[in-house]
């Protein structure tokens, strides 16, 4: 394909080199004449392993050229890729002026060109940016078709070419078939699955990816601090942690839902925080975890009050499906809060019975909801009868079946992701999706 790349910085230069190597004709565009001249000579404007060789080869075979003229770039290519910077403002927000300015230039050039053009945004931008870019492009193009998509990059400095070649996936944020087809063709030689999603989802994925990486670095460092205080090598600990790909490094737990609970996570995190304080170690990431968890419970209660529900059915009192463990279950403080605010609460949980509870489990529920057995019902339909709202605290096929008989006028507050999409014909609310 014939592709113009607007912005010959780190991402633009690496992308240009890889595109040319894969057989595409690339025209690099930048406002800096020195940078354009460097690219046109086949020299790398940045230090990156393997980049100067790829650029030199691309120029040698005639697949890489440079220009400062956006009109020339659009006239001579079928696709324009935008990889200009989005630096942070003083308040921390991304400065999108460069992205919008380039889109306006491309749109004006498309109007002069007089035929359809594909525009791919590769800069890191917040959700909703592609929609604004489309408006700018369409207005400037004056009726000439412009097909747009968002295609985030996941390139680490120092390993960018390797990351390009061994990508986990290629994400295409678009609802435009022509734009999707163009992106698929560009990356045809990259052996990675193509995931097509709504533009805003793709835009959000990029931010979440980098935030997750930052969180992992911080987590590992705080583990190292704690381990060192006990005379343990934190790197030895983390080497073992990451070998567990069933729980530790896996999709498990990585799904938006309700707060965590149970007999292990709250207790052990509390112990770690106690040791950190006792040893004078600052672990702000660890400290934030229970605070964020408590906030999820408060948000669930606030949503009930916002919906003005007074008669509430709760599906699930244990901290997860398939257990009767009520210790630190996030459903318990939620029920306690609702009762304290005067709500009439009835509960259905087939795993939880008064007779079956004992020891610390029984003590915990009596300390928080002393007469909880009066709230329990063995028939889910009786729990739903007359309810303004049903709260689902964990996912269960039995709950889903019972909600098929949801009375008219009863809303659902799904804290567990029982439904992938809002059920048709029902008033449906959720916190994290």
Secondary structure, DSSP 8 states (H G I E B T S, - for coil): -EEEEE--SHHHHHHHHHHHHTT-EEEEE-S-HHHHHHHHTT--SS--TTHHHHHHHHHHTT-EEEES-HHHHHHT-SEEEE-----B-TTS-B--HHHHHHHHHHHHHHHHH-S-EEEEE-S---TTHHHHHHHHHHHHHTTS-EEEEE------TTSHHHHHHT-SEEEEE-S-HHHHHHHHHHTTTS-SEEEEE-HHHHHHHHHHHHHHHHHHHHHHHHHHHHHHHTT--HHHHHHHHTT-TTTTSSSTT-S--S---SSSHHHHHHHHHHHHHHTT---HHHHHHHHHHHHHHHHHHHHHHHTT--EEEEE--SSSTT----TT-HHHHHHHHHHHTT-EEEEE-TT--TTT--HHHHHHHHHHSTTGGGTB-S-HHHHHTT-SEEEE-S--HHHHHHGGG--TT-EEEESS---SS--TTS-EEES--
